[in-house]
Amino acid sequence: MTEFAPNSQTRQDIEEFLRDLVQIPSLPTQEGALAKRIAAEMDHLGFRNVTIDRIGNVIGWVGPGSGSLLMLNGHMDTVQIGNPAAWSYSPFEAQVEDGVLYGLGACDMKAGLAAMIYGAKALGESGVPLKGDVAVACVVQEETCEGLGSQVLIEEETIHPDWVVLAEPTNLDVSRGQRGRLQLRLVTRGRTCHSAQPHKGENAIYAAARLAFGLELLNDQLAVDDFLGPGSLAVTAIKSPADDCSVIPDRCEMIIDRRLTLGENETIALSEIQRVIVREGVEADVEVTEYEATSHTGYACRGRGHYPAWVLREDHPLVQAAIRGIRAELSRRPEITHWPFSTEGVYTAGIAGIPTIGFGPGDPDLAHRADEHVALADVHAATGAYARIAAELLKP
């Protein structure tokens, strides 16, 4: 059997590359320096047609140049550091201790980027006959508008994969779906007056507080799917634009994160919230948010805060090929699971209908946390597994 596991020199190269990735800050719309570093590594490793596209995604190719197409897909951006005092390790130092690399984005998901790039390189150098290509896509702005980078690749760059493997962390198991997401803005309205005589006005903050309590109760009444679990709802931000502390506010805005399980949709979610508004007798409006930004390449980005749930059936050939490849490479059968969070799959699977799974190094529970980290042994294991999965899918 062809050997895909990285040797000692390649493991060192992967670790040095991953440390570089973590040391380069890459907030959404600010991925330019990281994109250049990734493109340079792909060129160095012999990928063909390495490009940075109109929105700032990096794409490189391995394979014969014709036939079926597997896309290995991962995002370059990270969330903010959060509270620096909560970190025991410098977020950008990429410190390694006892075989574990610490840093912002180490798990979510620069480890996946390094592993899929070196996995594609291992496949290309193996001499294994292939009936198609692997496109390695490193996309932008997933943390703020998941699916946008992949949408540009597929709809505007006209790259049409037959399968997509997302390199988000899965503990080296196989994810075959996720809940969807709605980001909603709810605005309550009142009437201003002097805060010394609050009875002469209507406090929009109090109205928002009543709704927040009602929404908390609603969270326990949402639909449940046997595989993905229940839908959920959380108020994640609240603000009032009062100009002065002695003025009763006439407006208060809440942001609601609504996770959609299978069987739920935008219409259902909005109607549930409208019923809470009516029950509480509050003057309020609720709407789906709109995303606008400018990418690091100057591309005008727009998106809507609606991201559908998706699940790929367990007996699908992509899932089965991944199981065979991982079992052959790692000598264990992976668990079949789903992500608790949202990914690029909202577009590739949820909108474009492309068979999509997830497989990556790292614990998904470490995403968006202080002292985020990844075991280097898992990064090396994922590298060989990506090559093996691709070989399974693309064998003649």
Buried (B, 14 or more C-beta within 10 A) or exposed (E): EEEBBBEEEBBEBBBEBBBBBBBBBBBBBBBBEBBBBBBEBBEEBEBEEBEBBBBBBBBBBBBEEEEBBBBBBBBBBBBEBEEEEEBEBBBBBBBBEEEBBBBBBBBBBBBBBBBBBBBBBBBBBBEBEBEBBBBBBBBBBBBBBBBBBBBBBBEEBEBEBBBBBBBBBBBBBBBBBBBBBBBBBBBBBBEBBEBEEEEEBBBBBBBBBBBBEBBEEBBEEBBEBEEBBBBBBEBEEBEBEBEEEEBBBBBBBBBBBBBBBBEBBBEBBBEBBEEBBEEBEBEBEBEBBEBEBEBBBEBEBEBEBBBBBBBBEEEBEBBEBBBBBBBBBBEEEBEBBBBBBBBBBBBBBBBBEBBBBBBBBBBBEBBBBBBBBBBBEBBBBBBBBBBBBBBBBBEE
